Amino acid sequence: MNNDSAATAPAYHRHRRFPRHAMDARIQLSVFRDGSTISLWGRTSELGQDGVGATLSAELKVGEVVSMEFPIPVPPYLMKVRAIARYSEGLRCGFEFLIVTEEQRQTLRRTCEVLTSAF
């Protein structure tokens, strides 16, 4: 990223604790809205130890909490986690994981290491 784009990048990009890595996988989400649970699906675009970016089948609002699941390749594992929408622009969203077990944290760390070395 050059200095010009860093100056104009949204705050969520500048304040991440961990870098994001390109990853394409199907993602399923559910959100409780207006008294009922809504199911969404989409594709991940990036993964970090503390969150994921995705393009979804419907819009979410910043601050909405979702339950999500998506496969990660190391080892083949279905990640199930709750997350909060920190960014939403149209169908593109950025999520921060809320509660992650130690096993999930280690799996995310290993996956990010593999994704880093893959490119």
C-alpha positions in Angstrom: 0.0 0.0 0.0 1.5 3.4 -0.9 1.3 6.4 1.5 -1.6 8.0 -0.4 -3.8 4.9 -0.1 -2.8 4.5 3.6 -3.9 8.0 4.3 -7.3 7.3 2.8 -7.8 3.7 3.9 -10.7 3.1 6.2 -9.8 3.0 9.9 -10.5 -0.7 10.2 -7.6 -1.4 7.8 -5.1 0.8 9.7 -5.9 -0.6 13.1 -5.8 -4.3 12.6 -3.8 -6.4 15.1 -3.0 -9.1 12.5 -2.6 -9.0 8.8 -5.2 -10.5 6.5 -4.4 -13.2 3.9 -6.2 -14.0 0.7 -8.6 -16.9 1.1 -11.6 -18.0 -1.0 -14.1 -20.3 0.7 -17.9 -20.5 1.1 -19.2 -18.9 4.3 -22.5 -19.4 6.0 -23.9 -16.9 8.5 -26.9 -16.4 10.6 -28.0 -13.1 12.2 -30.9 -12.4 14.6 -32.8 -9.5 13.2 -36.3 -8.2 13.8 -37.3 -11.2 15.9 -36.1 -13.9 13.6 -33.0 -15.6 12.5 -31.8 -14.8 8.9 -29.4 -17.1 7.1 -26.9 -15.7 4.6 -24.1 -17.2 2.6 -21.2 -15.8 0.7 -17.5 -16.1 -0.1 -14.5 -15.2 2.0 -11.9 -12.9 0.5 -9.4 -12.7 3.3 -8.6 -14.3 6.6 -6.7 -13.0 9.6 -6.1 -14.4 13.1 -8.8 -12.0 14.4 -11.3 -11.7 11.6 -12.4 -12.4 8.1 -13.6 -10.4 5.0 -16.4 -11.7 2.8 -18.9 -10.9 0.1 -22.4 -11.9 1.2 -25.8 -12.7 -0.3 -27.4 -9.7 1.6 -26.3 -6.6 3.4 -25.4 -6.4 7.1 -25.2 -3.4 9.3 -22.1 -2.4 11.2 -22.3 -3.7 14.7 -24.5 -6.7 13.9 -23.4 -9.9 15.6 -23.4 -13.1 13.5 -22.7 -16.8 13.9 -20.6 -18.0 11.0 -19.0 -21.1 9.7 -16.5 -21.6 7.0 -13.9 -24.3 6.1 -10.2 -23.6 6.6 -7.5 -25.8 5.0 -5.2 -26.5 7.9 -6.1 -29.1 8.9 -9.4 -29.5 7.0 -11.5 -27.9 9.7 -14.9 -26.2 9.9 -14.5 -22.9 11.8 -17.6 -22.0 13.8 -17.4 -18.7 15.5 -19.4 -15.6 16.5 -18.3 -12.3 15.0 -19.3 -8.7 14.7 -19.5 -6.7 11.5 -16.9 -4.0 11.8 -17.3 -2.8 8.2 -20.0 -3.1 5.6 -20.2 -1.6 2.2 -22.9 -3.1 0.0 -22.4 -6.8 0.1 -18.8 -6.7 1.2 -18.2 -7.0 5.0 -15.3 -7.2 7.4 -15.8 -9.2 10.6 -13.9 -9.3 13.9 -14.1 -12.7 15.7 -15.6 -12.3 19.2 -15.0 -15.4 21.2 -12.3 -17.7 19.9 -11.2 -20.9 21.8 -7.5 -21.6 22.2 -7.8 -24.4 19.7 -9.4 -22.1 17.2 -6.8 -19.4 17.8 -4.0 -21.9 17.1 -5.8 -23.2 14.0 -6.2 -19.7 12.7 -2.5 -18.9 13.4 -1.3 -22.0 11.5 -3.7 -21.3 8.6 -2.5 -17.7 8.3 1.1 -19.0 8.3 0.3 -21.4 5.4 -1.6 -18.7 3.5 1.4 -16.4 3.9 3.8 -19.0 2.5 1.4 -19.9 -0.3 1.9 -16.6 -2.1 
